[in-house]
Amino acid sequence: FAVRLPLGLDGGLGFLVAGTRRPGFPSKTEQAILGAAASRATIALQHALLAAMQEQIANIPRDKDAMLRQLVDSIAAEVTLSTPDGEIVVVNKTCLERTGRPSAGHSDWATSNLLHPDDLPRVKAEWARALAAEDQYRVEVRSLCADGVYRWVNSHGFPIREADGQIFRWCTLHLDIDDRKRAEEALKVSEQARAASERSLNQLISVMPGLVWSADPDGSAVFV
């Protein structure tokens, strides 16, 4: 019995495979744990991809804007480029395909429905902080997809600098983490349900007029 979980949107970064001879695998709890593990692996791959991308960008002459556009289009992940003051000017093909809107439809993210309205104030504040500090930023936000559904995305951006230290562009990598969010929530609900069940069982046993005990599968007593 095996399960395959995608790393990134539609497995764009690969797959995590887990298997066992035990029937019924995976249980709901195991599925949630594996989902969270897959999402954490995706984040680790994102960091590696971002580091590689930073190195590649550092070697591109700043007067070769077309080369920069070509590079971000070749990356199997969502990437946007912004001007020093934060205006999005380049959206790569992968990002355009997920959102289903033209490049110009990303420039007005602060006033459109591209980002979930509940997340917008937090994203604006973090973006403003990064611009003022000229520092990297990372934010988790729900972004609208072409199918009309909001999915969680981890956006990690960094400034691209000229030789004199001035910012030439902001480069942001957007990675789909919706599966991780759902897995973490499912695991949380599962743990809460189990804790509530154990409390109810313990309360019931406590009022029974007799000796009652329970044990783990290996026979170790866990409640008397």
C-alpha positions as protocol buffer text, in pm:
chain_id: "A"
residue {
  index: 1
  type: PHE
  ca { x: 0 y: 0 z: 0 }
}
residue {
  index: 2
  type: ALA
  ca { x: 152 y: 332 z: -106 }
}
residue {
  index: 3
  type: VAL
  ca { x: 64 y: 697 z: -140 }
}
residue {
  index: 4
  type: ARG
  ca { x: 220 y: 965 z: -360 }
}
residue {
  index: 5
  type: LEU
  ca { x: 203 y: 1330 z: -258 }
}
residue {
  index: 6
  type: PRO
  ca { x: 293 y: 1619 z: -492 }
}
residue {
  index: 7
  type: LEU
  ca { x: 566 y: 1866 z: -401 }
}
residue {
  index: 8
  type: GLY
  ca { x: 446 y: 2204 z: -521 }
}
residue {
  index: 9
  type: LEU
  ca { x: 145 y: 2269 z: -740 }
}
residue {
  index: 10
  type: ASP
  ca { x: 65 y: 1955 z: -948 }
}
residue {
  index: 11
  type: GLY
  ca { x: 397 y: 1801 z: -846 }
}
residue {
  index: 12
  type: GLY
  ca { x: 602 y: 2068 z: -1019 }
}
residue {
  index: 13
  type: LEU
  ca { x: 890 y: 2005 z: -776 }
}
residue {
  index: 14
  type: GLY
  ca { x: 854 y: 1628 z: -759 }
}
residue {
  index: 15
  type: PHE
  ca { x: 667 y: 1378 z: -540 }
}
residue {
  index: 16
  type: LEU
  ca { x: 696 y: 1227 z: -193 }
}
residue {
  index: 17
  type: VAL
  ca { x: 619 y: 853 z: -189 }
}
residue {
  index: 18
  type: ALA
  ca { x: 550 y: 647 z: 124 }
}
residue {
  index: 19
  type: GLY
  ca { x: 444 y: 284 z: 148 }
}
residue {
  index: 20
  type: THR
  ca { x: 393 y: -11 z: 383 }
}
residue {
  index: 21
  type: ARG
  ca { x: 264 y: -368 z: 379 }
}
residue {
  index: 22
  type: ARG
  ca { x: -4 y: -276 z: 632 }
}
residue {
  index: 23
  type: PRO
  ca { x: -359 y: -274 z: 494 }
}
residue {
  index: 24
  type: GLY
  ca { x: -555 y: 48 z: 529 }
}
residue {
  index: 25
  type: PHE
  ca { x: -252 y: 272 z: 488 }
}
residue {
  index: 26
  type: PRO
  ca { x: -263 y: 565 z: 515 }
}
residue {
  index: 27
  type: SER
  ca { x: -513 y: 644 z: 788 }
}
residue {
  index: 28
  type: LYS
  ca { x: -659 y: 995 z: 807 }
}
residue {
  index: 29
  type: THR
  ca { x: -401 y: 1094 z: 1069 }
}
residue {
  index: 30
  type: GLU
  ca { x: -115 y: 942 z: 867 }
}
residue {
  index: 31
  type: GLN
  ca { x: -241 y: 1119 z: 556 }
}
residue {
  index: 32
  type: ALA
  ca { x: -234 y: 1449 z: 744 }
}
residue {
  index: 33
  type: ILE
  ca { x: 116 y: 1385 z: 877 }
}
residue {
  index: 34
  type: LEU
  ca { x: 246 y: 1286 z: 533 }
}
residue {
  index: 35
  type: GLY
  ca { x: 80 y: 1592 z: 382 }
}
residue {
  index: 36
  type: ALA
  ca { x: 255 y: 1817 z: 632 }
}
residue {
  index: 37
  type: ALA
  ca { x: 587 y: 1640 z: 563 }
}
residue {
  index: 38
  type: ALA
  ca { x: 543 y: 1686 z: 189 }
}
residue {
  index: 39
  type: SER
  ca { x: 471 y: 2054 z: 236 }
}
residue {
  index: 40
  type: ARG
  ca { x: 780 y: 2102 z: 453 }
}
residue {
  index: 41
  type: ALA
  ca { x: 988 y: 1925 z: 189 }
}
residue {
  index: 42
  type: THR
  ca { x: 838 y: 2162 z: -68 }
}
residue {
  index: 43
  type: ILE
  ca { x: 944 y: 2463 z: 140 }
}
residue {
  index: 44
  type: ALA
  ca { x: 1299 y: 2322 z: 167 }
}
residue {
  index: 45
  type: LEU
  ca { x: 1309 y: 2282 z: -211 }
}
residue {
  index: 46
  type: GLN
  ca { x: 1181 y: 2635 z: -246 }
}
residue {
  index: 47
  type: HIS
  ca { x: 1472 y: 2768 z: -41 }
}
residue {
  index: 48
  type: ALA
  ca { x: 1719 y: 2571 z: -254 }
}
residue {
  index: 49
  type: LEU
  ca { x: 1553 y: 2700 z: -571 }
}
residue {
  index: 50
  type: LEU
  ca { x: 1562 y: 3055 z: -441 }
}
residue {
  index: 51
  type: ALA
  ca { x: 1933 y: 3028 z: -357 }
}
residue {
  index: 52
  type: ALA
  ca { x: 2011 y: 2891 z: -704 }
}
residue {
  index: 53
  type: MET
  ca { x: 1802 y: 3163 z: -864 }
}
residue {
  index: 54
  type: GLN
  ca { x: 1982 y: 3435 z: -667 }
}
residue {
  index: 55
  type: GLU
  ca { x: 2316 y: 3301 z: -788 }
}
residue {
  index: 56
  type: GLN
  ca { x: 2201 y: 3294 z: -1150 }
}
residue {
  index: 57
  type: ILE
  ca { x: 2056 y: 3642 z: -1133 }
}
residue {
  index: 58
  type: ALA
  ca { x: 2377 y: 3777 z: -979 }
}
residue {
  index: 59
  type: ASN
  ca { x: 2563 y: 3680 z: -1297 }
}
residue {
  index: 60
  type: ILE
  ca { x: 2325 y: 3855 z: -1537 }
}
residue {
  index: 61
  type: PRO
  ca { x: 2435 y: 4202 z: -1657 }
}
residue {
  index: 62
  type: ARG
  ca { x: 2190 y: 4462 z: -1535 }
}
residue {
  index: 63
  type: ASP
  ca { x: 2146 y: 4605 z: -1883 }
}
residue {
  index: 64
  type: LYS
  ca { x: 2018 y: 4268 z: -2006 }
}
residue {
  index: 65
  type: ASP
  ca { x: 1660 y: 4287 z: -1884 }
}
residue {
  index: 66
  type: ALA
  ca { x: 1552 y: 4045 z: -2158 }
}
residue {
  index: 67
  type: MET
  ca { x: 1790 y: 3781 z: -2019 }
}
residue {
  index: 68
  type: LEU
  ca { x: 1634 y: 3823 z: -1677 }
}
residue {
  index: 69
  type: ARG
  ca { x: 1288 y: 3774 z: -1822 }
}
residue {
  index: 70
  type: GLN
  ca { x: 1406 y: 3464 z: -2005 }
}
residue {
  index: 71
  type: LEU
  ca { x: 1552 y: 3322 z: -1685 }
}
residue {
  index: 72
  type: VAL
  ca { x: 1238 y: 3360 z: -1477 }
}
residue {
  index: 73
  type: ASP
  ca { x: 1029 y: 3207 z: -1756 }
}
residue {
  index: 74
  type: SER
  ca { x: 1252 y: 2899 z: -1753 }
}
residue {
  index: 75
  type: ILE
  ca { x: 1191 y: 2835 z: -1381 }
}
residue {
  index: 76
  type: ALA
  ca { x: 931 y: 2569 z: -1294 }
}
residue {
  index: 77
  type: ALA
  ca { x: 785 y: 2786 z: -1020 }
}
residue {
  index: 78
  type: GLU
  ca { x: 595 y: 3114 z: -1001 }
}
residue {
  index: 79
  type: VAL
  ca { x: 820 y: 3420 z: -1017 }
}
residue {
  index: 80
  type: THR
  ca { x: 749 y: 3793 z: -1041 }
}
residue {
  index: 81
  type: LEU
  ca { x: 986 y: 4085 z: -1086 }
}
residue {
  index: 82
  type: SER
  ca { x: 917 y: 4433 z: -951 }
}
residue {
  index: 83
  type: THR
  ca { x: 1071 y: 4777 z: -984 }
}
residue {
  index: 84
  type: PRO
  ca { x: 1269 y: 4925 z: -692 }
}
residue {
  index: 85
  type: ASP
  ca { x: 951 y: 5093 z: -564 }
}
residue {
  index: 86
  type: GLY
  ca { x: 751 y: 4768 z: -577 }
}
residue {
  index: 87
  type: GLU
  ca { x: 557 y: 4780 z: -906 }
}
residue {
  index: 88
  type: ILE
  ca { x: 528 y: 4434 z: -1066 }
}
residue {
  index: 89
  type: VAL
  ca { x: 664 y: 4448 z: -1422 }
}
residue {
  index: 90
  type: VAL
  ca { x: 735 y: 4083 z: -1506 }
}
residue {
  index: 91
  type: VAL
  ca { x: 519 y: 3776 z: -1433 }
}
residue {
  index: 92
  type: ASN
  ca { x: 652 y: 3443 z: -1557 }
}
residue {
  index: 93
  type: LYS
  ca { x: 447 y: 3188 z: -1753 }
}
residue {
  index: 94
  type: THR
  ca { x: 395 y: 2954 z: -1458 }
}
residue {
  index: 95
  type: CYS
  ca { x: 239 y: 3232 z: -1253 }
}
residue {
  index: 96
  type: LEU
  ca { x: 21 y: 3351 z: -1542 }
}
residue {
  index: 97
  type: GLU
  ca { x: -111 y: 2999 z: -1596 }
}
residue {
  index: 98
  type: ARG
  ca { x: -213 y: 2955 z: -1231 }
}
residue {
  index: 99
  type: THR
  ca { x: -389 y: 3289 z: -1194 }
}
residue {
  index: 100
  type: GLY
  ca { x: -539 y: 3294 z: -1543 }
}
residue {
  index: 101
  type: ARG
  ca { x: -496 y: 3671 z: -1572 }
}
residue {
  index: 102
  type: PRO
  ca { x: -261 y: 3885 z: -1784 }
}
residue {
  index: 103
  type: SER
  ca { x: 57 y: 4036 z: -1648 }
}
residue {
  index: 104
  type: ALA
  ca { x: -117 y: 4371 z: -1599 }
}
residue {
  index: 105
  type: GLY
  ca { x: -370 y: 4196 z: -1377 }
}
residue {
  index: 106
  type: HIS
  ca { x: -96 y: 4134 z: -1120 }
}
residue {
  index: 107
  type: SER
  ca { x: 22 y: 4494 z: -1097 }
}
residue {
  index: 108
  type: ASP
  ca { x: -297 y: 4601 z: -920 }
}
residue {
  index: 109
  type: TRP
  ca { x: -279 y: 4323 z: -657 }
}
residue {
  index: 110
  type: ALA
  ca { x: -325 y: 4576 z: -375 }
}
residue {
  index: 111
  type: THR
  ca { x: -666 y: 4686 z: -502 }
}
residue {
  index: 112
  type: SER
  ca { x: -800 y: 4382 z: -690 }
}
residue {
  index: 113
  type: ASN
  ca { x: -926 y: 4041 z: -574 }
}
residue {
  index: 114
  type: LEU
  ca { x: -599 y: 3865 z: -661 }
}
residue {
  index: 115
  type: LEU
  ca { x: -525 y: 3827 z: -290 }
}
residue {
  index: 116
  type: HIS
  ca { x: -779 y: 3728 z: -26 }
}
residue {
  index: 117
  type: PRO
  ca { x: -921 y: 4043 z: 139 }
}
residue {
  index: 118
  type: ASP
  ca { x: -854 y: 3905 z: 488 }
}
residue {
  index: 119
  type: ASP
  ca { x: -484 y: 3868 z: 404 }
}
residue {
  index: 120
  type: LEU
  ca { x: -437 y: 4193 z: 213 }
}
residue {
  index: 121
  type: PRO
  ca { x: -362 y: 4427 z: 509 }
}
residue {
  index: 122
  type: ARG
  ca { x: -93 y: 4190 z: 640 }
}
residue {
  index: 123
  type: VAL
  ca { x: 67 y: 4153 z: 296 }
}
residue {
  index: 124
  type: LYS
  ca { x: 67 y: 4529 z: 238 }
}
residue {
  index: 125
  type: ALA
  ca { x: 234 y: 4588 z: 574 }
}
residue {
  index: 126
  type: GLU
  ca { x: 507 y: 4328 z: 510 }
}
residue {
  index: 127
  type: TRP
  ca { x: 572 y: 4457 z: 158 }
}
residue {
  index: 128
  type: ALA
  ca { x: 598 y: 4814 z: 287 }
}
residue {
  index: 129
  type: ARG
  ca { x: 841 y: 4699 z: 557 }
}
residue {
  index: 130
  type: ALA
  ca { x: 1061 y: 4519 z: 302 }
}
residue {
  index: 131
  type: LEU
  ca { x: 1068 y: 4819 z: 67 }
}
residue {
  index: 132
  type: ALA
  ca { x: 1162 y: 5054 z: 349 }
}
residue {
  index: 133
  type: ALA
  ca { x: 1429 y: 4821 z: 489 }
}
residue {
  index: 134
  type: GLU
  ca { x: 1545 y: 4703 z: 144 }
}
residue {
  index: 135
  type: ASP
  ca { x: 1543 y: 4354 z: 291 }
}
residue {
  index: 136
  type: GLN
  ca { x: 1406 y: 4010 z: 206 }
}
residue {
  index: 137
  type: TYR
  ca { x: 1050 y: 3926 z: 296 }
}
residue {
  index: 138
  type: ARG
  ca { x: 835 y: 3615 z: 329 }
}
residue {
  index: 139
  type: VAL
  ca { x: 459 y: 3602 z: 364 }
}
residue {
  index: 140
  type: GLU
  ca { x: 187 y: 3336 z: 341 }
}
residue {
  index: 141
  type: VAL
  ca { x: -123 y: 3454 z: 158 }
}
residue {
  index: 142
  type: ARG
  ca { x: -429 y: 3319 z: -19 }
}
residue {
  index: 143
  type: SER
  ca { x: -410 y: 3392 z: -392 }
}
residue {
  index: 144
  type: LEU
  ca { x: -694 y: 3360 z: -643 }
}
residue {
  index: 145
  type: CYS
  ca { x: -648 y: 3090 z: -909 }
}
residue {
  index: 146
  type: ALA
  ca { x: -792 y: 3069 z: -1258 }
}
residue {
  index: 147
  type: ASP
  ca { x: -1065 y: 2833 z: -1134 }
}
residue {
  index: 148
  type: GLY
  ca { x: -1193 y: 3096 z: -890 }
}
residue {
  index: 149
  type: VAL
  ca { x: -1054 y: 2922 z: -581 }
}
residue {
  index: 150
  type: TYR
  ca { x: -814 y: 3084 z: -334 }
}
residue {
  index: 151
  type: ARG
  ca { x: -505 y: 2875 z: -257 }
}
residue {
  index: 152
  type: TRP
  ca { x: -237 y: 2940 z: 3 }
}
residue {
  index: 153
  type: VAL
  ca { x: 93 y: 3063 z: -142 }
}
residue {
  index: 154
  type: ASN
  ca { x: 428 y: 3126 z: 26 }
}
residue {
  index: 155
  type: SER
  ca { x: 583 y: 3438 z: -130 }
}
residue {
  index: 156
  type: HIS
  ca { x: 954 y: 3489 z: -67 }
}
residue {
  index: 157
  type: GLY
  ca { x: 1120 y: 3793 z: -223 }
}
residue {
  index: 158
  type: PHE
  ca { x: 1463 y: 3952 z: -229 }
}
residue {
  index: 159
  type: PRO
  ca { x: 1618 y: 4263 z: -386 }
}
residue {
  index: 160
  type: ILE
  ca { x: 1846 y: 4237 z: -691 }
}
residue {
  index: 161
  type: ARG
  ca { x: 2116 y: 4500 z: -658 }
}
residue {
  index: 162
  type: GLU
  ca { x: 2342 y: 4690 z: -893 }
}
residue {
  index: 163
  type: ALA
  ca { x: 2719 y: 4685 z: -843 }
}
residue {
  index: 164
  type: ASP
  ca { x: 2688 y: 5008 z: -641 }
}
residue {
  index: 165
  type: GLY
  ca { x: 2430 y: 4851 z: -406 }
}
residue {
  index: 166
  type: GLN
  ca { x: 2123 y: 5019 z: -552 }
}
residue {
  index: 167
  type: ILE
  ca { x: 1819 y: 4797 z: -601 }
}
residue {
  index: 168
  type: PHE
  ca { x: 1760 y: 4709 z: -967 }
}
residue {
  index: 169
  type: ARG
  ca { x: 1463 y: 4472 z: -927 }
}
residue {
  index: 170
  type: TRP
  ca { x: 1274 y: 4280 z: -662 }
}
residue {
  index: 171
  type: CYS
  ca { x: 1246 y: 3909 z: -738 }
}
residue {
  index: 172
  type: THR
  ca { x: 971 y: 3708 z: -567 }
}
residue {
  index: 173
  type: LEU
  ca { x: 920 y: 3333 z: -572 }
}
residue {
  index: 174
  type: HIS
  ca { x: 562 y: 3219 z: -508 }
}
residue {
  index: 175
  type: LEU
  ca { x: 513 y: 2858 z: -399 }
}
residue {
  index: 176
  type: ASP
  ca { x: 178 y: 2684 z: -357 }
}
residue {
  index: 177
  type: ILE
  ca { x: 147 y: 2559 z: 3 }
}
residue {
  index: 178
  type: ASP
  ca { x: -227 y: 2495 z: 8 }
}
residue {
  index: 179
  type: ASP
  ca { x: -182 y: 2120 z: 58 }
}
residue {
  index: 180
  type: ARG
  ca { x: 43 y: 2187 z: 358 }
}
residue {
  index: 181
  type: LYS
  ca { x: -211 y: 2423 z: 512 }
}
residue {
  index: 182
  type: ARG
  ca { x: -491 y: 2170 z: 465 }
}
residue {
  index: 183
  type: ALA
  ca { x: -277 y: 1888 z: 603 }
}
residue {
  index: 184
  type: GLU
  ca { x: -181 y: 2089 z: 912 }
}
residue {
  index: 185
  type: GLU
  ca { x: -545 y: 2182 z: 974 }
}
residue {
  index: 186
  type: ALA
  ca { x: -656 y: 1820 z: 928 }
}
residue {
  index: 187
  type: LEU
  ca { x: -388 y: 1703 z: 1172 }
}
residue {
  index: 188
  type: LYS
  ca { x: -492 y: 1968 z: 1423 }
}
residue {
  index: 189
  type: VAL
  ca { x: -858 y: 1864 z: 1399 }
}
residue {
  index: 190
  type: SER
  ca { x: -761 y: 1497 z: 1431 }
}
residue {
  index: 191
  type: GLU
  ca { x: -551 y: 1560 z: 1741 }
}
residue {
  index: 192
  type: GLN
  ca { x: -825 y: 1771 z: 1899 }
}
residue {
  index: 193
  type: ALA
  ca { x: -1085 y: 1501 z: 1828 }
}
residue {
  index: 194
  type: ARG
  ca { x: -862 y: 1232 z: 1979 }
}
residue {
  index: 195
  type: ALA
  ca { x: -793 y: 1442 z: 2289 }
}
residue {
  index: 196
  type: ALA
  ca { x: -1166 y: 1508 z: 2333 }
}
residue {
  index: 197
  type: SER
  ca { x: -1240 y: 1137 z: 2291 }
}
residue {
  index: 198
  type: GLU
  ca { x: -981 y: 1044 z: 2552 }
}
residue {
  index: 199
  type: ARG
  ca { x: -1119 y: 1300 z: 2796 }
}
residue {
  index: 200
  type: SER
  ca { x: -1471 y: 1166 z: 2750 }
}
residue {
  index: 201
  type: LEU
  ca { x: -1353 y: 808 z: 2798 }
}
residue {
  index: 202
  type: ASN
  ca { x: -1157 y: 896 z: 3110 }
}
residue {
  index: 203
  type: GLN
  ca { x: -1458 y: 1079 z: 3257 }
}
residue {
  index: 204
  type: LEU
  ca { x: -1681 y: 780 z: 3186 }
}
residue {
  index: 205
  type: ILE
  ca { x: -1434 y: 533 z: 3336 }
}
residue {
  index: 206
  type: SER
  ca { x: -1385 y: 750 z: 3647 }
}
residue {
  index: 207
  type: VAL
  ca { x: -1750 y: 707 z: 3750 }
}
residue {
  index: 208
  type: MET
  ca { x: -1759 y: 330 z: 3694 }
}
residue {
  index: 209
  type: PRO
  ca { x: -1788 y: 125 z: 4017 }
}
residue {
  index: 210
  type: GLY
  ca { x: -1493 y: -103 z: 3947 }
}
residue {
  index: 211
  type: LEU
  ca { x: -1130 y: -128 z: 3836 }
}
residue {
  index: 212
  type: VAL
  ca { x: -1078 y: -32 z: 3474 }
}
residue {
  index: 213
  type: TRP
  ca { x: -756 y: 3 z: 3282 }
}
residue {
  index: 214
  type: SER
  ca { x: -644 y: 58 z: 2923 }
}
residue {
  index: 215
  type: ALA
  ca { x: -322 y: -27 z: 2745 }
}
residue {
  index: 216
  type: ASP
  ca { x: -117 y: 53 z: 2435 }
}
residue {
  index: 217
  type: PRO
  ca { x: -92 y: -211 z: 2160 }
}
residue {
  index: 218
  type: ASP
  ca { x: 225 y: -343 z: 2327 }
}
residue {
  index: 219
  type: GLY
  ca { x: 38 y: -403 z: 2653 }
}
residue {
  index: 220
  type: SER
  ca { x: 174 y: -107 z: 2850 }
}
residue {
  index: 221
  type: ALA
  ca { x: -88 y: 37 z: 3084 }
}
residue {
  index: 222
  type: VAL
  ca { x: -168 y: 397 z: 3003 }
}
residue {
  index: 223
  type: PHE
  ca { x: -472 y: 451 z: 3224 }
}
residue {
  index: 224
  type: VAL
  ca { x: -588 y: 292 z: 3552 }
}
